Amino acid sequence: MKYNRILLKLSGEALMGQQQYGIDAARLMQYAEEIKTAAATGTQVAVVIGGGNIFRGVQAEAFGLDRVQGDYMGMLATVINSMALQSALEKLNVNTRLLSGVTIQRVCEPYIRRRALRHLEKGRVVIFGAGIGSPYFTTDSAASLRAIEIEADVVLKGTRVDGIYTADPEKDPTATRYPEITFDEVMEKNLNVMDMTAFTLCKENNLPIIVFDMNKAGNLQRLIEGETVGTRVSMSGSKAPKPDAKHSALQPSLTTPTEQA
Ligand code: UDP
């Protein structure tokens, strides 16, 4: 396998499937199956899951609530999603541990780096809940930070689009996908891969990010086996979009909106 240890980031919104809110049972099981297959290869798998399908801190103001309180609500939403994923994995007989950045003693272990590493070494799928445990961050930042802490080889950002495009492919049919790109190019072209905190953490620690379509069956497995899937962001990504990309190149502006991921 190409990677010894991966960190898979899934957005909460992806869990909604076709719904407007909450967790779609079929989508949840689909992700659990994909993770089970990935873990069965012997690659160590850690997962960070967002909470956008339930609550995001930025919504707090619209509710007339305090932002920090809203962020903690968002963090707790990620724990709900993490518990759902843990349960789905356990139904498939996958050994898991849920480690939370906010202590919730009855339902999960607190996040302790050494413990996380031990679980991974034992072949358990480790789910990191509650982001980094602090307000004003996102689960993308949590994914980057935890990946660095556990010395993962790569952050795999599972989205519903198949990589990073020159423009938003859901709005611009002429958008072109980059098979590879450098951290610097992403910044120069102002592409939207992750929020800046998350992105900078990866860049400064030379941790590659692969943005890929998690909804396409087998993609996760293909990535782990070393196939080129989605877009790889690294220190040395190649310059030009590949000819196999869907459409002709256009405006170097925005791409994969993280909120759509
Ligand atoms: N959050 C936070 N600190 C963290 C991670 C998450 O405050 O370290 C809150 C924040 O309000 C965020 C919400 O939890 O909006 C849900 O996470 P996120 O928006 O990253 O979920 P996703 O977009 O991946 O579904």
Residues whose N, C-alpha, C, O or C-beta is under 5 A from the ligand:
A	BS01	UDP	L10 S11 G12 E13 G50 G51 G52 N53 F55 R56 G57 V58 G70 D71 Y72 G74 M75 A130 G131 I132 G133 S134 P135 Y136 F137 T138 T139 D140 A142
